[in-house]
């Protein structure tokens, strides 16, 4: 699983994606990237999944493709 941060219709959003590509969960539209990260952090604190930043860089290119943040270390598998 992984979390993705992306921009759609001028708003920032996050989604939780399964290994098979299926979207499991998604957050609301946020006015700022910081607020979207805070929203995803609330969910990520309970899930051990990396965040993949899909927001283009200021130069217009794609964001980094490797995980940029790890989760806060929620409970592990039982």
DOTI-590367 format. One record per atom (N, C-alpha, C, CB): x, y, z; residue in one letter; atom name. Coordinates in nm, 2 decimals, decimal comma. Glycine has a CB too. Example, Ala and Ser with C-alpha at 12.3 -4.5 7.8 and 13.67 -1.06 7.14 Angstrom:
    east   north      up  lotor  fiza
    1,32   -0,57    0,78      A     N
    1,23   -0,45    0,78      A    CA
    1,32   -0,33    0,78      A     C
    1,13   -0,45    0,90      A    CB
    1,28   -0,22    0,71      S     N
    1,37   -0,11    0,71      S    CA
    1,29    0,00    0,79      S     C
    1,41   -0,06    0,57      S    CB
END
This chain:
    east   north      up  lotor  fiza
    0,08   -0,12    0,00      X     N
    0,00    0,00    0,00      X    CA
    0,09    0,12    0,00      X     C
   -0,10    0,00    0,12      X    CB
    0,03    0,23   -0,05      X     N
    0,10    0,36   -0,05      X    CA
    0,00    0,47   -0,04      X     C
    0,19    0,37   -0,17      X    CB
    0,04    0,58    0,01      X     N
   -0,04    0,71    0,01      X    CA
    0,02    0,79   -0,11      X     C
   -0,03    0,79    0,14      X    CB
   -0,07    0,86   -0,18      X     N
   -0,03    0,95   -0,29      X    CA
   -0,09    1,08   -0,26      X     C
   -0,08    0,89   -0,43      X    CB
   -0,01    1,19   -0,28      X     N
   -0,05    1,32   -0,27      X    CA
   -0,06    1,38   -0,41      X     C
    0,05    1,41   -0,18      X    CB
   -0,17    1,44   -0,45      X     N
   -0,18    1,49   -0,59      X    CA
   -0,27    1,62   -0,59      X     C
   -0,24    1,38   -0,68      X    CB
   -0,27    1,68   -0,71      X     N
   -0,35    1,81   -0,72      X    CA
   -0,45    1,78   -0,83      X     C
   -0,25    1,93   -0,75      X    CB
   -0,57    1,82   -0,81      X     N
   -0,68    1,81   -0,90      X    CA
   -0,77    1,93   -0,89      X     C
   -0,76    1,68   -0,87      X    CB
   -0,80    1,99   -1,01      X     N
   -0,89    2,11   -1,01      X    CA
   -0,84    2,22   -0,92      X     C
   -1,03    2,07   -0,98      X    CB
   -0,71    2,23   -0,91      X     N
   -0,66    2,34   -0,82      X    CA
   -0,65    2,31   -0,67      X     C
   -0,74    2,46   -0,85      X    CB
   -0,69    2,19   -0,63      X     N
   -0,69    2,16   -0,49      X    CA
   -0,60    2,04   -0,47      X     C
   -0,84    2,12   -0,44      X    CB
   -0,55    2,03   -0,35      X     N
   -0,46    1,92   -0,31      X    CA
   -0,54    1,81   -0,24      X     C
   -0,35    1,97   -0,21      X    CB
   -0,51    1,68   -0,28      X     N
   -0,58    1,57   -0,23      X    CA
   -0,48    1,46   -0,19      X     C
   -0,69    1,52   -0,33      X    CB
   -0,53    1,36   -0,11      X     N
   -0,45    1,24   -0,09      X    CA
   -0,54    1,12   -0,11      X     C
   -0,39    1,24    0,06      X    CB
   -0,47    1,01   -0,14      X     N
   -0,55    0,88   -0,16      X    CA
   -0,46    0,77   -0,11      X     C
   -0,59    0,86   -0,30      X    CB
   -0,52    0,66   -0,06      X     N
   -0,46    0,54   -0,02      X    CA
   -0,48    0,44   -0,13      X     C
   -0,51    0,49    0,12      X    CB
   -0,37    0,38   -0,18      X     N
   -0,38    0,29   -0,30      X    CA
   -0,32    0,16   -0,26      X     C
   -0,30    0,35   -0,42      X    CB
   -0,39    0,05   -0,29      X     N
   -0,35   -0,08   -0,27      X    CA
   -0,24   -0,12   -0,37      X     C
   -0,47   -0,18   -0,28      X    CB
   -0,17   -0,23   -0,34      X     N
   -0,06   -0,27   -0,43      X    CA
   -0,11   -0,31   -0,57      X     C
    0,00   -0,40   -0,37      X    CB
   -0,24   -0,34   -0,58      X     N
   -0,30   -0,37   -0,71      X    CA
   -0,35   -0,25   -0,79      X     C
   -0,41   -0,47   -0,70      X    CB
   -0,33   -0,13   -0,73      X     N
   -0,37   -0,01   -0,79      X    CA
   -0,51    0,05   -0,75      X     C
   -0,36   -0,02   -0,94      X    CB
   -0,58   -0,03   -0,68      X     N
   -0,72    0,01   -0,64      X    CA
   -0,71    0,12   -0,53      X     C
   -0,80   -0,11   -0,59      X    CB
   -0,79    0,22   -0,55      X     N
   -0,80    0,33   -0,45      X    CA
   -0,88    0,28   -0,33      X     C
   -0,85    0,46   -0,51      X    CB
   -0,82    0,28   -0,22      X     N
   -0,89    0,23   -0,10      X    CA
   -0,96    0,34   -0,02      X     C
   -0,79    0,16    0,00      X    CB
   -0,89    0,45   -0,02      X     N
   -0,95    0,57    0,05      X    CA
   -0,90    0,70   -0,01      X     C
   -0,92    0,57    0,21      X    CB
   -0,97    0,81    0,01      X     N
   -0,92    0,94   -0,04      X    CA
   -0,97    1,04    0,05      X     C
   -0,96    0,96   -0,19      X    CB
   -0,90    1,15    0,06      X     N
   -0,93    1,26    0,14      X    CA
   -1,01    1,37    0,07      X     C
   -0,81    1,32    0,21      X    CB
   -1,06    1,46    0,14      X     N
   -1,13    1,58    0,08      X    CA
   -1,03    1,67    0,00      X     C
   -1,20    1,66    0,19      X    CB
   -1,08    1,77   -0,06      X     N
   -1,00    1,87   -0,13      X    CA
   -0,95    1,97   -0,03      X     C
   -1,08    1,93   -0,25      X    CB
   -0,82    2,00   -0,04      X     N
   -0,76    2,09    0,06      X    CA
   -0,71    2,21   -0,02      X     C
   -0,65    2,03    0,14      X    CB
   -0,71    2,33    0,03      X     N
   -0,66    2,45   -0,04      X    CA
   -0,51    2,45   -0,04      X     C
   -0,71    2,58    0,03      X    CB
   -0,44    2,39    0,05      X     N
   -0,30    2,39    0,06      X    CA
   -0,24    2,25    0,07      X     C
   -0,25    2,48    0,17      X    CB
   -0,12    2,24    0,02      X     N
   -0,05    2,11    0,03      X    CA
   -0,03    2,07    0,17      X     C
    0,09    2,11   -0,05      X    CB
    0,01    2,17    0,26      X     N
    0,03    2,15    0,40      X    CA
   -0,09    2,09    0,47      X     C
    0,07    2,28    0,47      X    CB
   -0,21    2,14    0,44      X     N
   -0,33    2,09    0,50      X    CA
   -0,36    1,95    0,45      X     C
   -0,45    2,18    0,46      X    CB
   -0,33    1,92    0,32      X     N
   -0,36    1,78    0,27      X    CA
   -0,26    1,69    0,34      X     C
   -0,33    1,78    0,11      X    CB
   -0,14    1,73    0,36      X     N
   -0,04    1,64    0,43      X    CA
   -0,09    1,62    0,57      X     C
    0,10    1,71    0,43      X    CB
   -0,14    1,72    0,64      X     N
   -0,20    1,70    0,78      X    CA
   -0,31    1,60    0,78      X     C
   -0,24    1,84    0,84      X    CB
   -0,40    1,61    0,68      X     N
   -0,51    1,52    0,67      X    CA
   -0,47    1,38    0,65      X     C
   -0,61    1,56    0,55      X    CB
   -0,37    1,36    0,56      X     N
   -0,32    1,22    0,53      X    CA
   -0,24    1,17    0,65      X     C
   -0,23    1,22    0,41      X    CB
   -0,18    1,26    0,73      X     N
   -0,10    1,22    0,84      X    CA
   -0,19    1,16    0,95      X     C
   -0,02    1,33    0,90      X    CB
   -0,32    1,21    0,96      X     N
   -0,41    1,16    1,06      X    CA
   -0,44    1,01    1,03      X     C
   -0,54    1,24    1,06      X    CB
   -0,46    0,98    0,90      X     N
   -0,48    0,84    0,86      X    CA
   -0,36    0,76    0,86      X     C
   -0,55    0,84    0,72      X    CB
   -0,25    0,82    0,81      X     N
   -0,12    0,74    0,81      X    CA
   -0,07    0,71    0,94      X     C
   -0,02    0,83    0,73      X    CB
   -0,10    0,78    1,05      X     N
   -0,05    0,75    1,18      X    CA
   -0,10    0,61    1,23      X     C
   -0,10    0,85    1,28      X    CB
   -0,21    0,56    1,16      X     N
   -0,26    0,43    1,20      X    CA
   -0,22    0,32    1,09      X     C
   -0,41    0,43    1,21      X    CB
   -0,15    0,36    0,99      X     N
   -0,12    0,27    0,88      X    CA
    0,03    0,29    0,84      X     C
   -0,21    0,30    0,75      X    CB
    0,10    0,18    0,82      X     N
    0,24    0,19    0,78      X    CA
    0,25    0,19    0,63      X     C
    0,32    0,07    0,85      X    CB
    0,24    0,30    0,57      X     N
    0,25    0,31    0,42      X    CA
    0,33    0,44    0,38      X     C
    0,11    0,31    0,36      X    CB
    0,41    0,43    0,28      X     N
    0,49    0,55    0,24      X    CA
    0,40    0,65    0,16      X     C
    0,60    0,51    0,15      X    CB
    0,44    0,77    0,15      X     N
    0,37    0,88    0,08      X    CA
    0,45    0,90   -0,05      X     C
    0,36    1,01    0,16      X    CB
    0,38    0,90   -0,16      X     N
    0,44    0,93   -0,29      X    CA
    0,39    1,06   -0,34      X     C
    0,41    0,81   -0,40      X    CB
    0,48    1,16   -0,35      X     N
    0,45    1,30   -0,39      X    CA
    0,43    1,30   -0,54      X     C
    0,55    1,40   -0,34      X    CB
    0,31    1,32   -0,59      X     N
    0,28    1,33   -0,73      X    CA
    0,25    1,47   -0,78      X     C
    0,16    1,24   -0,76      X    CB
    0,27    1,57   -0,69      X     N
    0,25    1,71   -0,72      X    CA
    0,37    1,76   -0,81      X     C
    0,23    1,80   -0,60      X    CB
    0,34    1,81   -0,93      X     N
    0,45    1,86   -1,01      X    CA
    0,54    1,97   -0,94      X     C
    0,40    1,92   -1,14      X    CB
    0,67    1,97   -0,97      X     N
    0,76    2,07   -0,91      X    CA
    0,72    2,20   -0,98      X     C
    0,91    2,03   -0,93      X    CB
    0,77    2,31   -0,92      X     N
    0,74    2,44   -0,97      X    CA
    0,79    2,46   -1,12      X     C
    0,81    2,55   -0,89      X    CB
    0,89    2,38   -1,16      X     N
    0,93    2,39   -1,30      X    CA
    0,84    2,32   -1,40      X     C
    1,07    2,34   -1,31      X    CB
    0,73    2,26   -1,35      X     N
    0,64    2,19   -1,44      X    CA
    0,66    2,04   -1,45      X     C
    0,64    2,25   -1,57      X    CB
    0,77    1,99   -1,40      X     N
    0,80    1,85   -1,41      X    CA
    0,73    1,77   -1,30      X     C
    0,95    1,82   -1,40      X    CB
    0,73    1,64   -1,31      X     N
    0,66    1,56   -1,21      X    CA
    0,74    1,56   -1,08      X     C
    0,65    1,41   -1,25      X    CB
    0,67    1,54   -0,97      X     N
    0,73    1,54   -0,84      X    CA
    0,82    1,41   -0,82      X     C
    0,62    1,54   -0,73      X    CB
    0,89    1,40   -0,71      X     N
    0,97    1,29   -0,68      X    CA
    0,89    1,16   -0,69      X     C
    1,05    1,30   -0,55      X    CB
    0,95    1,05   -0,74      X     N
    0,87    0,93   -0,76      X    CA
    0,90    0,83   -0,64      X     C
    0,91    0,86   -0,89      X    CB
    1,00    0,86   -0,56      X     N
    1,03    0,77   -0,45      X    CA
    0,95    0,83   -0,33      X     C
    1,18    0,77   -0,42      X    CB
    0,92    0,74   -0,23      X     N
    0,86    0,79   -0,11      X    CA
    0,93    0,90   -0,04      X     C
    0,84    0,67   -0,01      X    CB
    0,86    1,00    0,00      X     N
    0,92    1,12    0,06      X    CA
    0,91    1,13    0,21      X     C
    0,87    1,25    0,00      X    CB
    0,81    1,05    0,26      X     N
    0,78    1,05    0,41      X    CA
    0,73    0,91    0,45      X     C
    0,68    1,16    0,45      X    CB
    0,78    0,87    0,56      X     N
    0,73    0,74    0,61      X    CA
    0,62    0,77    0,72      X     C
    0,84    0,66    0,68      X    CB
    0,53    0,68    0,74      X     N
    0,43    0,70    0,84      X    CA
    0,48    0,72    0,98      X     C
    0,33    0,58    0,84      X    CB
    0,40    0,77    1,07      X     N
    0,44    0,80    1,20      X    CA
    0,46    0,67    1,29      X     C
    0,34    0,88    1,27      X    CB
    0,44    0,56    1,23      X     N
    0,47    0,43    1,31      X    CA
    0,35    0,38    1,38      X     C
    0,58    0,46    1,40      X    CB
    0,24    0,37    1,31      X     N
    0,12    0,32    1,38      X    CA
    0,14    0,17    1,41      X     C
    0,00    0,33    1,28      X    CB
    0,04    0,11    1,47      X     N
    0,05   -0,03    1,51      X    CA
    0,09   -0,12    1,39      X     C
   -0,08   -0,08    1,57      X    CB
    0,17   -0,21    1,41      X     N
    0,22   -0,31    1,31      X    CA
    0,12   -0,42    1,29      X     C
    0,36   -0,36    1,34      X    CB
    0,16   -0,51    1,20      X     N
    0,07   -0,63    1,18      X    CA
    0,06   -0,71    1,30      X     C
    0,12   -0,72    1,07      X    CB
   -0,06   -0,78    1,32      X     N
   -0,08   -0,86    1,43      X    CA
   -0,06   -1,01    1,40      X     C
   -0,22   -0,84    1,48      X    CB
END
